[in-house]
């Protein structure tokens, strides 16, 4: 009897949830990169004469421009 039990293997449960496939980064990235936004924001800041103040203004303008959002 013990020999029969040793030969019989318990069935392993199969995964019922499909594992996601790896997708290249170029497909998963949506919108401009932070580097692209930073370059354009710096350009806007330079065009304004490098004033002291709020860099967020240039960043948001660059982000909206690159995403195609009308302000």
C-alpha positions in Angstrom: 0.0 0.0 0.0 2.8 2.4 0.9 4.4 1.7 -2.5 1.3 2.7 -4.3 1.0 6.0 -2.4 4.6 6.9 -3.2 4.1 6.4 -7.0 0.9 8.5 -7.1 1.6 12.2 -7.4 -0.9 14.8 -6.3 -2.1 16.9 -9.1 -0.8 20.4 -9.0 -3.5 23.1 -9.3 -3.2 25.0 -12.5 -3.0 28.8 -12.5 -6.4 30.1 -13.6 -5.3 33.7 -13.8 -3.4 34.6 -17.0 -0.1 36.2 -16.3 0.4 39.6 -18.0 2.8 39.6 -20.9 5.8 41.9 -20.7 5.2 44.9 -22.9 8.1 47.0 -24.2 8.5 50.4 -22.4 7.9 52.3 -25.5 4.4 51.0 -25.8 3.4 51.5 -22.1 4.7 55.1 -21.8 2.0 57.6 -22.5 2.7 61.3 -23.1 5.9 63.2 -22.9 8.7 62.3 -20.6 9.8 64.5 -17.7 13.0 65.2 -19.6 11.0 66.5 -22.6 8.8 68.7 -20.4 11.9 70.0 -18.6 13.6 71.0 -21.8 10.6 72.9 -23.1 10.0 74.5 -19.7 13.6 75.7 -19.7 13.2 77.1 -23.1 10.1 79.1 -22.0 12.0 80.3 -18.9 14.8 81.5 -21.2 12.4 83.2 -23.5 11.0 85.1 -20.6 14.5 86.3 -19.6 15.3 83.9 -16.8 13.2 85.8 -14.2 13.0 84.8 -10.5 9.7 83.3 -9.5 7.6 80.3 -10.2 9.1 77.5 -12.4 5.8 75.7 -12.1 4.3 78.2 -14.6 6.8 77.2 -17.3 6.5 73.5 -16.4 2.7 73.4 -16.6 2.8 75.4 -19.9 5.3 72.9 -21.4 3.4 69.9 -20.1 0.1 71.2 -21.6 1.9 72.0 -24.9 3.4 68.6 -25.2 0.2 66.8 -24.3 -1.8 68.9 -26.7 -4.0 70.3 -24.0 -5.5 73.7 -24.8 -5.3 76.2 -21.9 
